Amino acid sequence: MFNLQTNFKGFLEYLNENKLRIAYLQLPGKLEGFLVKEFCYFIYAKSKGKYAAVVNMGKKKEKEKMIDICVISGQQLEFEQIEIVALIEAKYFRNWQRFFQLTAEDNLRTLMKAFNEQIYSIDKNSHGWFNLNSSVNRVNAMAFASFVSYEQNDSKKETYYTKILNIANEVFANNIISNFSFQSAYEDVEIVLFNKKIYVTLRSGIWE
């Protein structure tokens, strides 16, 4: 059976192996959609095709919420032979607007509230096109947080990550999540842009 925590640990290692490319991509803009698809590729590659994923799926006519990642498995590539083994919603937080010292932190609480609305218990046997495996009883939360600075080992970094977790604890107070934490994908990757050194950090967490 699909183990989200095990796959997530492997995904962090994958991000670290590709940190120069991904750290640079944190600078042009928000990276949520890219990281979602990188995760989808990772689970496909790691499982050698045993698992795949459908992104942004839900039936609008039935007023289903669109879920970022629906991890699927099956014996045949046919609707009735495929089932969802994990539902995952992702959210990307950042401290700067791109590579400039223009704060993006004013939007953290708004993003967190939107994130909270997408995380809920499941009391049905299908979502979108596919049936749900009996083990699927909730939407899982995958949080990414980018920190960019012109300083290596910036003293503001830990304050920033603590701030996100504190907001999560407040916003998710009445939800099904009780454990909020981040793990490091990579820290202070140096990117040189226009003769300026920029240090990029990415942390992520499965909140349960």
NUDREN-170152 format. One line per 5 residues: number of its first residue (from 0); their letters; for each residue y, x, z of C-alpha. Coordinates in nm, 3 decimals. Example, Ala and Ser with C-alpha at 12.3 -4.5 7.8 and 13.67 -1.06 7.14 Angstrom:
REM NUDREN-170152
0	AS	-0.450/1.230/0.780 ~ -0.106/1.367/0.714
***
This chain:
REM NUDREN-170152
0	MFNLQ	0.000/0.000/0.000 ~ 0.354/0.109/-0.074 ~ 0.510/0.292/0.221 ~ 0.888/0.281/0.203 ~ 0.955/0.543/0.470
5	TNFKG	0.719/0.795/0.309 ~ 0.870/0.741/-0.034 ~ 1.221/0.759/0.108 ~ 1.147/1.096/0.269 ~ 1.023/1.223/-0.066
10	FLEYL	1.333/1.084/-0.236 ~ 1.562/1.281/-0.004 ~ 1.370/1.595/-0.100 ~ 1.412/1.501/-0.467 ~ 1.788/1.461/-0.419
15	NENKL	1.804/1.801/-0.251 ~ 1.615/1.963/-0.538 ~ 1.876/1.819/-0.777 ~ 2.176/1.861/-0.548 ~ 2.408/2.051/-0.784
20	RIAYL	2.389/1.777/-1.046 ~ 2.406/1.485/-0.807 ~ 2.679/1.638/-0.587 ~ 2.901/1.676/-0.892 ~ 2.830/1.314/-0.991
25	QLPGK	2.965/1.201/-0.653 ~ 3.309/1.316/-0.766 ~ 3.383/1.101/-1.076 ~ 3.327/0.770/-0.893 ~ 3.088/0.547/-0.698
30	LEGFL	2.725/0.642/-0.738 ~ 2.537/0.338/-0.610 ~ 2.387/0.226/-0.941 ~ 2.288/0.580/-1.035 ~ 2.111/0.643/-0.704
35	VKEFC	1.926/0.312/-0.729 ~ 1.787/0.410/-1.068 ~ 1.706/0.763/-0.951 ~ 1.501/0.608/-0.670 ~ 1.324/0.386/-0.922
40	YFIYA	1.239/0.688/-1.135 ~ 1.123/0.885/-0.831 ~ 0.871/0.624/-0.714 ~ 0.739/0.584/-1.068 ~ 0.699/0.960/-1.116
45	KSKGK	0.552/1.023/-0.770 ~ 0.298/0.743/-0.804 ~ 0.215/0.836/-1.167 ~ 0.278/0.481/-1.278 ~ 0.104/0.301/-0.993
50	YAAVV	0.443/0.166/-0.885 ~ 0.751/0.074/-1.085 ~ 1.071/-0.117/-1.012 ~ 1.296/-0.389/-1.147 ~ 1.665/-0.365/-1.059
55	NMGKK	1.914/-0.641/-0.978 ~ 1.661/-0.923/-0.994 ~ 1.683/-1.284/-0.878 ~ 1.683/-1.625/-1.045 ~ 2.040/-1.750/-1.064
60	KEKEK	1.930/-2.106/-1.141 ~ 1.739/-2.114/-0.813 ~ 2.034/-1.951/-0.633 ~ 1.833/-1.645/-0.536 ~ 2.031/-1.346/-0.425
65	MIDIC	2.015/-1.056/-0.668 ~ 1.824/-0.767/-0.507 ~ 1.900/-0.409/-0.611 ~ 1.541/-0.280/-0.615 ~ 1.219/-0.478/-0.643
70	VISGQ	0.928/-0.233/-0.620 ~ 0.629/-0.371/-0.808 ~ 0.263/-0.292/-0.860 ~ -0.021/-0.451/-1.054 ~ -0.348/-0.412/-1.239
75	QLEFE	-0.209/-0.522/-1.576 ~ 0.139/-0.538/-1.728 ~ 0.142/-0.918/-1.715 ~ 0.353/-1.149/-1.500 ~ 0.063/-1.302/-1.311
80	QIEIV	-0.092/-0.959/-1.246 ~ 0.220/-0.804/-1.091 ~ 0.349/-0.843/-0.736 ~ 0.649/-0.720/-0.543 ~ 0.557/-0.475/-0.267
85	ALIEA	0.911/-0.399/-0.141 ~ 1.260/-0.547/-0.168 ~ 1.548/-0.304/-0.116 ~ 1.923/-0.349/-0.113 ~ 2.136/-0.036/-0.146
90	KYFRN	2.496/0.034/-0.046 ~ 2.711/0.340/-0.114 ~ 2.993/0.447/0.117 ~ 3.245/0.727/0.052 ~ 3.538/0.889/0.228
95	WQRFF	3.750/0.983/-0.078 ~ 3.847/0.817/-0.401 ~ 3.670/1.050/-0.642 ~ 3.774/1.417/-0.588 ~ 4.121/1.345/-0.457
100	QLTAE	4.230/1.315/-0.095 ~ 4.284/0.942/-0.136 ~ 4.097/0.764/0.139 ~ 3.823/0.515/0.061 ~ 3.751/0.453/0.429
105	DNLRT	3.974/0.145/0.446 ~ 3.702/-0.037/0.255 ~ 3.409/0.054/0.482 ~ 3.404/-0.267/0.684 ~ 3.433/-0.488/0.374
110	LMKAF	3.141/-0.304/0.212 ~ 2.938/-0.333/0.529 ~ 2.992/-0.708/0.550 ~ 2.873/-0.746/0.191 ~ 2.573/-0.529/0.274
115	NEQIY	2.490/-0.746/0.575 ~ 2.484/-1.059/0.360 ~ 2.210/-0.909/0.141 ~ 1.975/-0.814/0.426 ~ 1.761/-1.104/0.544
120	SIDKN	1.409/-1.216/0.634 ~ 1.186/-1.353/0.358 ~ 1.012/-1.689/0.400 ~ 0.888/-1.748/0.046 ~ 0.606/-1.617/-0.172
125	SHGWF	0.799/-1.510/-0.483 ~ 1.127/-1.359/-0.594 ~ 1.262/-1.350/-0.948 ~ 0.976/-1.314/-1.193 ~ 0.702/-1.205/-0.952
130	NLNSS	0.496/-1.308/-0.653 ~ 0.555/-1.128/-0.325 ~ 0.283/-0.929/-0.156 ~ 0.197/-1.084/0.181 ~ 0.332/-0.772/0.357
135	VNRVN	0.687/-0.834/0.229 ~ 0.878/-1.022/0.497 ~ 1.234/-0.891/0.459 ~ 1.488/-0.718/0.238 ~ 1.516/-0.352/0.337
140	AMAFA	1.851/-0.172/0.371 ~ 1.904/0.166/0.204 ~ 2.245/0.316/0.288 ~ 2.406/0.615/0.114 ~ 2.719/0.787/0.245
145	SFVSY	2.914/1.049/0.053 ~ 3.151/1.293/0.221 ~ 3.382/1.513/0.013 ~ 3.619/1.777/0.146 ~ 3.818/2.083/0.042
150	EQNDS	3.687/2.249/0.360 ~ 3.338/2.375/0.430 ~ 3.201/2.243/0.762 ~ 3.493/2.002/0.786 ~ 3.529/1.882/1.146
155	KKETY	3.601/1.530/1.018 ~ 3.254/1.492/0.866 ~ 3.061/1.392/1.177 ~ 3.341/1.156/1.279 ~ 3.313/0.988/0.939
160	YTKIL	2.937/0.935/0.961 ~ 2.962/0.810/1.319 ~ 3.231/0.566/1.209 ~ 3.001/0.415/0.944 ~ 2.715/0.375/1.191
165	NIANE	2.946/0.217/1.449 ~ 3.071/-0.034/1.193 ~ 2.711/-0.110/1.097 ~ 2.623/-0.179/1.459 ~ 2.914/-0.421/1.485
170	VFANN	2.865/-0.600/1.153 ~ 2.487/-0.630/1.175 ~ 2.501/-0.747/1.539 ~ 2.329/-1.079/1.463 ~ 2.098/-0.955/1.191
175	IISNF	1.743/-0.816/1.188 ~ 1.838/-0.447/1.194 ~ 1.860/-0.254/1.519 ~ 1.826/0.111/1.412 ~ 2.113/0.271/1.220
180	SFQSA	2.094/0.639/1.132 ~ 2.145/0.886/0.849 ~ 1.931/1.171/0.724 ~ 2.070/1.458/0.522 ~ 1.995/1.490/0.151
185	YEDVE	2.221/1.797/0.134 ~ 2.527/1.939/0.310 ~ 2.843/2.104/0.174 ~ 2.727/2.169/-0.180 ~ 3.003/2.376/-0.341
190	IVLFN	3.151/2.241/-0.664 ~ 3.431/2.433/-0.837 ~ 3.667/2.213/-1.037 ~ 3.989/2.348/-1.193 ~ 3.958/2.660/-0.977
195	KKIYV	3.937/2.446/-0.663 ~ 3.635/2.456/-0.430 ~ 3.509/2.114/-0.326 ~ 3.232/2.062/-0.070 ~ 3.006/1.762/-0.114
200	TLRSG	2.762/1.607/0.134 ~ 2.521/1.320/0.088 ~ 2.332/1.145/0.365 ~ 2.116/0.837/0.350 ~ 1.905/0.613/0.570
205	IWE	1.659/0.326/0.571 ~ 1.801/0.093/0.835 ~ 1.537/-0.107/1.021
***
